[in-house]
Amino acid sequence: MSVFSGILFHAVGASSASLCYTPQKKTKQWSWQTYWLAQASVCWLLLPIIVAWLTIPHLMDVLHEAPSNAMITSFVLGAAYGIGGTAFGISIRYIGFSLTYAFAIGISCVLGTLLPPILHGQLTELLGRSGAGYIMSGIAVGILGIALCGISGRKKEKDLAEKNDTSNTFNMAKGLPLCLLAGILSAFYGLSLDQGEPIAAVAEKFGAGQFRGNVIYIFSNSGAFVTTLLYCLYLHKKEGTFKEYFSIKNESGSFALPLNFALAILTGFLWYGQFFFYGLGHVNLGAYQFTSWAIHMIMLVMFSALMGIVMKEWASTKRATVRILVMALFVLLAAILLLTYGNYLGT
């Protein structure tokens, strides 16, 4: 049951992540950097500290005893993830939710899953265990599903071009490089959590139990926040938008400002939700904990594709394009089942 609990926790976290960008569409008179820094302050700075304080017994003693090199490494890798997350958010503006998740998460899925066991010299040993065949098959099928999402996204671009749909900002030339950057650097987050394991081990010694991973987020997420902060402050200075936090020059400004903050806070909670439930899912997967990243990413693509359909991103596309997307969803589901069964055999 531990394995299935882990899969369920990953599903909750992935669904939370697939929803986290939707509030942005309802903000008014805010530039991208204003919204992005507001939500980042919640999910990458405030919530990791607050949740760790609530769930990690004797937090200050844990931080005092934890190895400093693990803290620094986790922070630096988290900073790289912050750059990838920023590129991810910008890419959504050009190619939408579904295609951004397909390309960026596909790259992140492979790198973030295989890098930790490779660096620890454990990959050969892990592949020799029971259920390893299902694990690798699940990863391969997941990549196929993600590729199908990418194909459907490319066909979507052509469909919109044929209809001269000017109501969208779909631009593959701008979005694809950002996706590649986001995918590579986002994989560093899984590596950041892996390198932060010595900190979590200390937290477990002090009685943190299944919440042990929450202490790592203090360093991984704060690293991401620093790089995000620097980039957003640069944009604020360049475009003179820092004043948007305090006033909005429109007729409904008195109402729009608190609503914008509320939407940014909601985004922060949704985005942090994936970290929180990722940690719970990870500790329940036993022998194949390194598959957490693959499971989480594949679920994230699947749920984000469904979200793209719900948000009518595919309303102007042909039926053949939608059929490819539906096929991709079934392939992604098959990948999750393979990974789940492989983890079950590994126990």
Order of alpha helices (4+ residues) and beta strands (2+ residues): alpha-alpha-alpha-alpha-alpha-alpha-alpha-alpha-alpha-alpha-alpha-alpha-alpha
